[in-house]
Amino acid sequence: MTRKIIFTQRAESDLNSIVDYIAADSPENAVEFYLELEKDVMSLADFPESGFVPHNYAIKNRKCRCLVCGNYVAIYYYDKPNETVQIRRILHGAMLHGTIDD
């Protein structure tokens, strides 16, 4: 069963900031990153539990999972009853030790 993928406003902002940052150095790499991340995230529509449950309490406490996308991590919540996957944040892996304020 295919689930609906929803990006929060914060996740969209994260993604735009990352793409802008990469594009400042290499527009081609920015496009490549975006397409690869999109492919990885869209795989959650078919395999919503494929991400890992993090050790980070702030993320784990919100019942979120993490999907590694290159050097970045998509933090998401799988809403089983509504068959949706909500992408909440997209952060550099080194930032995973912080919080995920919505």
A tleap script that builds the chain and sets N, CA, C and O, in Angstrom:
source leaprc.protein.ff14SB
mol = sequence {
  NMET THR ARG LYS ILE ILE PHE THR GLN ARG
  ALA GLU SER ASP LEU ASN SER ILE VAL ASP
  TYR ILE ALA ALA ASP SER PRO GLU ASN ALA
  VAL GLU PHE TYR LEU GLU LEU GLU LYS ASP
  VAL MET SER LEU ALA ASP PHE PRO GLU SER
  GLY PHE VAL PRO HIE ASN TYR ALA ILE LYS
  ASN ARG LYS CYS ARG CYS LEU VAL CYS GLY
  ASN TYR VAL ALA ILE TYR TYR TYR ASP LYS
  PRO ASN GLU THR VAL GLN ILE ARG ARG ILE
  LEU HIE GLY ALA MET LEU HIE GLY THR ILE
  ASP CASP
}
set mol.1.N position { 0.841 -1.179 0.000 }
set mol.1.CA position { 0.000 0.000 0.000 }
set mol.1.C position { 0.892 1.251 0.000 }
set mol.1.O position { 1.863 1.331 0.752 }
set mol.2.N position { 0.556 2.195 -0.831 }
set mol.2.CA position { 1.329 3.430 -0.921 }
set mol.2.C position { 0.764 4.474 0.036 }
set mol.2.O position { -0.439 4.733 0.061 }
set mol.3.N position { 1.658 5.064 0.820 }
set mol.3.CA position { 1.251 6.097 1.770 }
set mol.3.C position { 1.486 7.475 1.174 }
set mol.3.O position { 2.297 7.643 0.264 }
set mol.4.N position { 0.769 8.451 1.696 }
set mol.4.CA position { 0.934 9.836 1.262 }
set mol.4.C position { 2.125 10.447 2.002 }
set mol.4.O position { 2.260 10.277 3.214 }
set mol.5.N position { 2.985 11.155 1.274 }
set mol.5.CA position { 4.137 11.839 1.860 }
set mol.5.C position { 3.781 13.312 2.017 }
set mol.5.O position { 3.352 13.961 1.062 }
set mol.6.N position { 3.961 13.834 3.224 }
set mol.6.CA position { 3.667 15.238 3.514 }
set mol.6.C position { 4.914 15.885 4.108 }
set mol.6.O position { 5.508 15.352 5.045 }
set mol.7.N position { 5.308 17.029 3.565 }
set mol.7.CA position { 6.421 17.800 4.118 }
set mol.7.C position { 5.851 18.913 4.985 }
set mol.7.O position { 4.979 19.662 4.545 }
set mol.8.N position { 6.340 19.023 6.216 }
set mol.8.CA position { 5.939 20.163 7.036 }
set mol.8.C position { 6.597 21.415 6.462 }
set mol.8.O position { 7.532 21.331 5.666 }
set mol.9.N position { 6.105 22.551 6.868 }
set mol.9.CA position { 6.692 23.815 6.428 }
set mol.9.C position { 8.160 23.891 6.857 }
set mol.9.O position { 9.006 24.391 6.117 }
set mol.10.N position { 8.446 23.395 8.048 }
set mol.10.CA position { 9.821 23.409 8.558 }
set mol.10.C position { 10.728 22.533 7.703 }
set mol.10.O position { 11.859 22.921 7.409 }
set mol.11.N position { 10.253 21.361 7.302 }
set mol.11.CA position { 11.044 20.465 6.453 }
set mol.11.C position { 11.285 21.092 5.083 }
set mol.11.O position { 12.383 20.981 4.537 }
set mol.12.N position { 10.275 21.748 4.528 }
set mol.12.CA position { 10.447 22.440 3.247 }
set mol.12.C position { 11.483 23.541 3.368 }
set mol.12.O position { 12.308 23.731 2.474 }
set mol.13.N position { 11.439 24.262 4.471 }
set mol.13.CA position { 12.422 25.320 4.718 }
set mol.13.C position { 13.827 24.737 4.850 }
set mol.13.O position { 14.785 25.279 4.299 }
set mol.14.N position { 13.943 23.632 5.580 }
set mol.14.CA position { 15.238 22.947 5.708 }
set mol.14.C position { 15.775 22.580 4.330 }
set mol.14.O position { 16.933 22.851 4.010 }
set mol.15.N position { 14.925 21.965 3.523 }
set mol.15.CA position { 15.345 21.506 2.203 }
set mol.15.C position { 15.772 22.676 1.319 }
set mol.15.O position { 16.800 22.606 0.645 }
set mol.16.N position { 14.991 23.739 1.324 }
set mol.16.CA position { 15.346 24.918 0.523 }
set mol.16.C position { 16.680 25.505 0.957 }
set mol.16.O position { 17.488 25.897 0.115 }
set mol.17.N position { 16.918 25.568 2.251 }
set mol.17.CA position { 18.184 26.106 2.768 }
set mol.17.C position { 19.363 25.236 2.351 }
set mol.17.O position { 20.417 25.749 1.973 }
set mol.18.N position { 19.187 23.929 2.421 }
set mol.18.CA position { 20.259 23.002 2.042 }
set mol.18.C position { 20.570 23.136 0.553 }
set mol.18.O position { 21.732 23.233 0.159 }
set mol.19.N position { 19.527 23.139 -0.265 }
set mol.19.CA position { 19.723 23.246 -1.715 }
set mol.19.C position { 20.385 24.576 -2.066 }
set mol.19.O position { 21.285 24.611 -2.905 }
set mol.20.N position { 19.956 25.664 -1.441 }
set mol.20.CA position { 20.577 26.974 -1.687 }
set mol.20.C position { 22.048 26.962 -1.300 }
set mol.20.O position { 22.888 27.504 -2.018 }
set mol.21.N position { 22.358 26.351 -0.173 }
set mol.21.CA position { 23.739 26.279 0.303 }
set mol.21.C position { 24.609 25.502 -0.685 }
set mol.21.O position { 25.707 25.941 -1.029 }
set mol.22.N position { 24.121 24.359 -1.135 }
set mol.22.CA position { 24.882 23.549 -2.089 }
set mol.22.C position { 25.002 24.276 -3.429 }
set mol.22.O position { 26.061 24.256 -4.057 }
set mol.23.N position { 23.917 24.915 -3.864 }
set mol.23.CA position { 23.897 25.602 -5.161 }
set mol.23.C position { 24.873 26.768 -5.223 }
set mol.23.O position { 25.360 27.114 -6.299 }
set mol.24.N position { 25.161 27.373 -4.082 }
set mol.24.CA position { 26.117 28.488 -4.063 }
set mol.24.C position { 27.482 28.029 -4.556 }
set mol.24.O position { 28.236 28.812 -5.135 }
set mol.25.N position { 27.795 26.771 -4.328 }
set mol.25.CA position { 29.076 26.214 -4.766 }
set mol.25.C position { 28.937 25.464 -6.085 }
set mol.25.O position { 29.806 25.550 -6.952 }
set mol.26.N position { 27.830 24.724 -6.230 }
set mol.26.CA position { 27.652 23.903 -7.431 }
set mol.26.C position { 26.161 23.669 -7.703 }
set mol.26.O position { 25.539 22.825 -7.058 }
set mol.27.N position { 25.592 24.405 -8.644 }
set mol.27.CA position { 24.178 24.193 -8.978 }
set mol.27.C position { 23.878 22.751 -9.405 }
set mol.27.O position { 22.811 22.218 -9.101 }
set mol.28.N position { 24.818 22.130 -10.105 }
set mol.28.CA position { 24.611 20.748 -10.545 }
set mol.28.C position { 24.505 19.799 -9.350 }
set mol.28.O position { 23.653 18.911 -9.326 }
set mol.29.N position { 25.375 19.996 -8.365 }
set mol.29.CA position { 25.322 19.153 -7.163 }
set mol.29.C position { 24.038 19.386 -6.380 }
set mol.29.O position { 23.504 18.461 -5.767 }
set mol.30.N position { 23.543 20.618 -6.399 }
set mol.30.CA position { 22.299 20.930 -5.695 }
set mol.30.C position { 21.132 20.167 -6.321 }
set mol.30.O position { 20.297 19.607 -5.611 }
set mol.31.N position { 21.080 20.150 -7.644 }
set mol.31.CA position { 20.017 19.417 -8.338 }
set mol.31.C position { 20.145 17.922 -8.062 }
set mol.31.O position { 19.152 17.248 -7.788 }
set mol.32.N position { 21.359 17.412 -8.133 }
set mol.32.CA position { 21.602 15.989 -7.866 }
set mol.32.C position { 21.176 15.621 -6.440 }
set mol.32.O position { 20.534 14.593 -6.224 }
set mol.33.N position { 21.540 16.468 -5.471 }
set mol.33.CA position { 21.154 16.228 -4.081 }
set mol.33.C position { 19.634 16.191 -3.949 }
set mol.33.O position { 19.080 15.280 -3.332 }
set mol.34.N position { 18.963 17.186 -4.530 }
set mol.34.CA position { 17.509 17.282 -4.430 }
set mol.34.C position { 16.833 16.030 -5.006 }
set mol.34.O position { 15.937 15.457 -4.385 }
set mol.35.N position { 17.268 15.620 -6.186 }
set mol.35.CA position { 16.660 14.450 -6.826 }
set mol.35.C position { 16.900 13.171 -6.027 }
set mol.35.O position { 16.013 12.325 -5.917 }
set mol.36.N position { 18.097 13.036 -5.475 }
set mol.36.CA position { 18.416 11.852 -4.671 }
set mol.36.C position { 17.594 11.834 -3.379 }
set mol.36.O position { 17.068 10.792 -2.988 }
set mol.37.N position { 17.489 12.983 -2.726 }
set mol.37.CA position { 16.697 13.060 -1.496 }
set mol.37.C position { 15.228 12.768 -1.799 }
set mol.37.O position { 14.567 12.041 -1.057 }
set mol.38.N position { 14.729 13.331 -2.879 }
set mol.38.CA position { 13.339 13.091 -3.265 }
set mol.38.C position { 13.088 11.592 -3.477 }
set mol.38.O position { 12.074 11.058 -3.026 }
set mol.39.N position { 14.013 10.923 -4.162 }
set mol.39.CA position { 13.886 9.483 -4.411 }
set mol.39.C position { 13.877 8.711 -3.088 }
set mol.39.O position { 13.047 7.825 -2.884 }
set mol.40.N position { 14.809 9.057 -2.191 }
set mol.40.CA position { 14.886 8.378 -0.896 }
set mol.40.C position { 13.609 8.581 -0.087 }
set mol.40.O position { 13.060 7.628 0.467 }
set mol.41.N position { 13.142 9.822 -0.022 }
set mol.41.CA position { 11.946 10.133 0.766 }
set mol.41.C position { 10.712 9.463 0.164 }
set mol.41.O position { 9.867 8.950 0.897 }
set mol.42.N position { 10.604 9.462 -1.154 }
set mol.42.CA position { 9.438 8.846 -1.781 }
set mol.42.C position { 9.394 7.331 -1.552 }
set mol.42.O position { 8.326 6.724 -1.630 }
set mol.43.N position { 10.544 6.722 -1.271 }
set mol.43.CA position { 10.553 5.283 -0.966 }
set mol.43.C position { 9.776 4.992 0.320 }
set mol.43.O position { 9.322 3.869 0.538 }
set mol.44.N position { 9.628 6.011 1.169 }
set mol.44.CA position { 8.867 5.835 2.409 }
set mol.44.C position { 7.384 5.594 2.138 }
set mol.44.O position { 6.680 5.062 2.996 }
set mol.45.N position { 6.906 5.975 0.968 }
set mol.45.CA position { 5.505 5.728 0.620 }
set mol.45.C position { 5.217 4.227 0.602 }
set mol.45.O position { 4.120 3.792 0.955 }
set mol.46.N position { 6.210 3.445 0.189 }
set mol.46.CA position { 6.047 1.989 0.153 }
set mol.46.C position { 6.642 1.283 1.365 }
set mol.46.O position { 6.184 0.210 1.759 }
set mol.47.N position { 7.667 1.894 1.951 }
set mol.47.CA position { 8.367 1.269 3.085 }
set mol.47.C position { 8.517 2.281 4.232 }
set mol.47.O position { 9.631 2.716 4.527 }
set mol.48.N position { 7.416 2.655 4.875 }
set mol.48.CA position { 7.455 3.722 5.878 }
set mol.48.C position { 8.243 3.404 7.147 }
set mol.48.O position { 8.612 4.314 7.889 }
set mol.49.N position { 8.501 2.139 7.398 }
set mol.49.CA position { 9.254 1.787 8.598 }
set mol.49.C position { 10.704 1.436 8.278 }
set mol.49.O position { 11.390 0.810 9.087 }
set mol.50.N position { 11.165 1.841 7.100 }
set mol.50.CA position { 12.537 1.517 6.699 }
set mol.50.C position { 13.574 2.388 7.396 }
set mol.50.O position { 14.744 2.012 7.468 }
set mol.51.N position { 13.170 3.535 7.905 }
set mol.51.CA position { 14.100 4.384 8.644 }
set mol.51.C position { 14.387 3.799 10.015 }
set mol.51.O position { 13.668 2.926 10.499 }
set mol.52.N position { 15.450 4.296 10.629 }
set mol.52.CA position { 15.821 3.765 11.944 }
set mol.52.C position { 15.212 4.595 13.069 }
set mol.52.O position { 14.915 5.778 12.901 }
set mol.53.N position { 15.033 3.951 14.213 }
set mol.53.CA position { 14.566 4.639 15.420 }
set mol.53.C position { 15.815 5.200 16.091 }
set mol.53.O position { 16.707 4.439 16.463 }
set mol.54.N position { 15.891 6.509 16.249 }
set mol.54.CA position { 17.112 7.130 16.770 }
set mol.54.C position { 17.281 6.953 18.276 }
set mol.54.O position { 16.329 6.675 19.004 }
set mol.55.N position { 18.519 7.124 18.713 }
set mol.55.CA position { 18.813 7.113 20.147 }
set mol.55.C position { 18.499 8.470 20.767 }
set mol.55.O position { 18.303 8.572 21.978 }
set mol.56.N position { 18.451 9.504 19.944 }
set mol.56.CA position { 18.190 10.862 20.406 }
set mol.56.C position { 16.806 10.924 21.055 }
set mol.56.O position { 15.797 10.653 20.404 }
set mol.57.N position { 16.767 11.279 22.331 }
set mol.57.CA position { 15.510 11.275 23.085 }
set mol.57.C position { 14.487 12.242 22.503 }
set mol.57.O position { 13.302 11.916 22.427 }
set mol.58.N position { 14.931 13.430 22.090 }
set mol.58.CA position { 14.004 14.439 21.573 }
set mol.58.C position { 13.277 13.937 20.328 }
set mol.58.O position { 12.112 14.268 20.108 }
set mol.59.N position { 13.958 13.150 19.526 }
set mol.59.CA position { 13.345 12.607 18.314 }
set mol.59.C position { 12.536 11.356 18.647 }
set mol.59.O position { 11.390 11.217 18.220 }
set mol.60.N position { 13.130 10.466 19.399 }
set mol.60.CA position { 12.487 9.195 19.764 }
set mol.60.C position { 11.195 9.439 20.541 }
set mol.60.O position { 10.205 8.738 20.332 }
set mol.61.N position { 11.200 10.421 21.428 }
set mol.61.CA position { 10.044 10.740 22.252 }
set mol.61.C position { 8.847 11.175 21.406 }
set mol.61.O position { 7.701 11.025 21.830 }
set mol.62.N position { 9.104 11.706 20.226 }
set mol.62.CA position { 8.018 12.136 19.331 }
set mol.62.C position { 7.589 11.020 18.381 }
set mol.62.O position { 6.832 11.243 17.436 }
set mol.63.N position { 8.088 9.818 18.653 }
set mol.63.CA position { 7.766 8.633 17.849 }
set mol.63.C position { 8.155 8.812 16.383 }
set mol.63.O position { 7.462 8.356 15.473 }
set mol.64.N position { 9.272 9.481 16.185 }
set mol.64.CA position { 9.776 9.715 14.834 }
set mol.64.C position { 10.845 8.689 14.479 }
set mol.64.O position { 11.429 8.035 15.343 }
set mol.65.N position { 11.074 8.576 13.198 }
set mol.65.CA position { 12.123 7.722 12.658 }
set mol.65.C position { 13.033 8.608 11.820 }
set mol.65.O position { 12.705 9.760 11.534 }
set mol.66.N position { 14.177 8.062 11.430 }
set mol.66.CA position { 15.148 8.812 10.633 }
set mol.66.C position { 15.520 8.020 9.388 }
set mol.66.O position { 15.698 6.803 9.434 }
set mol.67.N position { 15.634 8.733 8.283 }
set mol.67.CA position { 16.060 8.136 7.024 }
set mol.67.C position { 17.317 8.860 6.568 }
set mol.67.O position { 17.307 10.076 6.381 }
set mol.68.N position { 18.394 8.115 6.391 }
set mol.68.CA position { 19.660 8.706 5.960 }
set mol.68.C position { 19.592 8.972 4.463 }
set mol.68.O position { 19.240 8.097 3.672 }
set mol.69.N position { 19.939 10.203 4.094 }
set mol.69.CA position { 19.963 10.640 2.695 }
set mol.69.C position { 21.312 11.309 2.462 }
set mol.69.O position { 21.423 12.531 2.552 }
set mol.70.N position { 22.328 10.523 2.165 }
set mol.70.CA position { 23.681 11.073 2.017 }
set mol.70.C position { 24.181 11.550 3.370 }
set mol.70.O position { 24.175 10.793 4.341 }
set mol.71.N position { 24.615 12.810 3.437 }
set mol.71.CA position { 25.087 13.391 4.699 }
set mol.71.C position { 23.944 13.944 5.541 }
set mol.71.O position { 24.174 14.462 6.634 }
set mol.72.N position { 22.731 13.840 5.049 }
set mol.72.CA position { 21.576 14.426 5.718 }
set mol.72.C position { 20.645 13.341 6.239 }
set mol.72.O position { 20.717 12.182 5.830 }
set mol.73.N position { 19.778 13.745 7.143 }
set mol.73.CA position { 18.820 12.820 7.739 }
set mol.73.C position { 17.434 13.453 7.661 }
set mol.73.O position { 17.233 14.589 8.090 }
set mol.74.N position { 16.491 12.709 7.115 }
set mol.74.CA position { 15.097 13.146 7.111 }
set mol.74.C position { 14.441 12.551 8.355 }
set mol.74.O position { 14.428 11.335 8.544 }
set mol.75.N position { 13.905 13.418 9.188 }
set mol.75.CA position { 13.217 12.985 10.403 }
set mol.75.C position { 11.727 12.974 10.078 }
set mol.75.O position { 11.170 13.980 9.640 }
set mol.76.N position { 11.088 11.825 10.298 }
set mol.76.CA position { 9.695 11.713 9.882 }
set mol.76.C position { 8.859 10.941 10.894 }
set mol.76.O position { 9.371 10.198 11.731 }
set mol.77.N position { 7.557 11.147 10.782 }
set mol.77.CA position { 6.579 10.455 11.616 }
set mol.77.C position { 5.660 9.654 10.691 }
set mol.77.O position { 5.111 10.190 9.728 }
set mol.78.N position { 5.503 8.380 10.992 }
set mol.78.CA position { 4.601 7.529 10.222 }
set mol.78.C position { 3.282 7.408 10.970 }
set mol.78.O position { 3.220 6.824 12.052 }
set mol.79.N position { 2.246 7.958 10.392 }
set mol.79.CA position { 0.901 7.913 10.964 }
set mol.79.C position { 0.164 6.722 10.332 }
set mol.79.O position { -0.461 6.849 9.279 }
set mol.80.N position { 0.252 5.573 10.995 }
set mol.80.CA position { -0.341 4.340 10.442 }
set mol.80.C position { -1.841 4.455 10.184 }
set mol.80.O position { -2.295 4.103 9.096 }
set mol.81.N position { -2.628 4.938 11.157 }
set mol.81.CA position { -4.080 4.977 10.929 }
set mol.81.C position { -4.481 5.800 9.695 }
set mol.81.O position { -5.427 5.450 8.990 }
set mol.82.N position { -3.763 6.881 9.447 }
set mol.82.CA position { -4.097 7.746 8.312 }
set mol.82.C position { -3.255 7.462 7.074 }
set mol.82.O position { -3.411 8.118 6.044 }
set mol.83.N position { -2.351 6.468 7.182 }
set mol.83.CA position { -1.497 6.076 6.059 }
set mol.83.C position { -0.747 7.265 5.460 }
set mol.83.O position { -0.715 7.448 4.243 }
set mol.84.N position { -0.145 8.069 6.338 }
set mol.84.CA position { 0.659 9.204 5.881 }
set mol.84.C position { 2.041 9.156 6.527 }
set mol.84.O position { 2.220 8.631 7.626 }
set mol.85.N position { 3.002 9.716 5.816 }
set mol.85.CA position { 4.362 9.876 6.324 }
set mol.85.C position { 4.633 11.372 6.319 }
set mol.85.O position { 4.634 12.011 5.267 }
set mol.86.N position { 4.861 11.918 7.496 }
set mol.86.CA position { 5.091 13.356 7.629 }
set mol.86.C position { 6.583 13.615 7.809 }
set mol.86.O position { 7.171 13.222 8.816 }
set mol.87.N position { 7.189 14.278 6.827 }
set mol.87.CA position { 8.594 14.655 6.914 }
set mol.87.C position { 8.640 15.922 7.761 }
set mol.87.O position { 8.114 16.961 7.363 }
set mol.88.N position { 9.273 15.831 8.934 }
set mol.88.CA position { 9.269 16.957 9.868 }
set mol.88.C position { 10.497 17.839 9.786 }
set mol.88.O position { 10.397 19.058 9.926 }
set mol.89.N position { 11.656 17.237 9.561 }
set mol.89.CA position { 12.907 18.012 9.456 }
set mol.89.C position { 13.837 17.300 8.492 }
set mol.89.O position { 13.731 16.092 8.280 }
set mol.90.N position { 14.750 18.066 7.912 }
set mol.90.CA position { 15.852 17.513 7.131 }
set mol.90.C position { 17.093 18.222 7.644 }
set mol.90.O position { 17.261 19.425 7.445 }
set mol.91.N position { 17.957 17.470 8.303 }
set mol.91.CA position { 19.122 18.046 8.967 }
set mol.91.C position { 20.396 17.343 8.536 }
set mol.91.O position { 20.380 16.184 8.122 }
set mol.92.N position { 21.500 18.069 8.644 }
set mol.92.CA position { 22.800 17.428 8.435 }
set mol.92.C position { 22.965 16.407 9.558 }
set mol.92.O position { 22.566 16.663 10.694 }
set mol.93.N position { 23.544 15.267 9.248 }
set mol.93.CA position { 23.711 14.205 10.235 }
set mol.93.C position { 24.395 14.659 11.508 }
set mol.93.O position { 24.089 14.155 12.589 }
set mol.94.N position { 25.324 15.611 11.395 }
set mol.94.CA position { 26.038 16.112 12.570 }
set mol.94.C position { 25.121 16.886 13.507 }
set mol.94.O position { 25.461 17.082 14.674 }
set mol.95.N position { 23.962 17.330 13.019 }
set mol.95.CA position { 23.033 18.114 13.840 }
set mol.95.C position { 22.009 17.243 14.560 }
set mol.95.O position { 21.168 17.760 15.294 }
set mol.96.N position { 22.067 15.945 14.362 }
set mol.96.CA position { 21.076 15.050 14.944 }
set mol.96.C position { 21.048 15.070 16.462 }
set mol.96.O position { 20.080 14.612 17.069 }
set mol.97.N position { 22.067 15.579 17.064 }
set mol.97.CA position { 22.131 15.576 18.526 }
set mol.97.C position { 21.358 16.730 19.141 }
set mol.97.O position { 21.279 16.830 20.365 }
set mol.98.N position { 20.785 17.605 18.322 }
set mol.98.CA position { 19.984 18.723 18.820 }
set mol.98.C position { 18.534 18.312 18.974 }
set mol.98.O position { 18.223 17.128 19.098 }
set mol.99.N position { 17.657 19.285 18.964 }
set mol.99.CA position { 16.227 19.005 19.080 }
set mol.99.C position { 15.582 19.170 17.718 }
set mol.99.O position { 16.226 19.613 16.767 }
set mol.100.N position { 14.308 18.812 17.625 }
set mol.100.CA position { 13.593 18.929 16.353 }
set mol.100.C position { 12.356 19.797 16.528 }
set mol.100.O position { 11.267 19.412 16.101 }
set mol.101.N position { 12.504 20.931 17.133 }
set mol.101.CA position { 11.358 21.812 17.353 }
set mol.101.C position { 10.539 21.940 16.079 }
set mol.101.O position { 11.075 22.224 15.008 }
set mol.102.N position { 9.234 21.729 16.209 }
set mol.102.CA position { 8.338 21.814 15.037 }
set mol.102.C position { 8.105 23.235 14.630 }
set mol.102.O position { 7.380 23.490 13.668 }
savepdb mol mol.pdb
quit
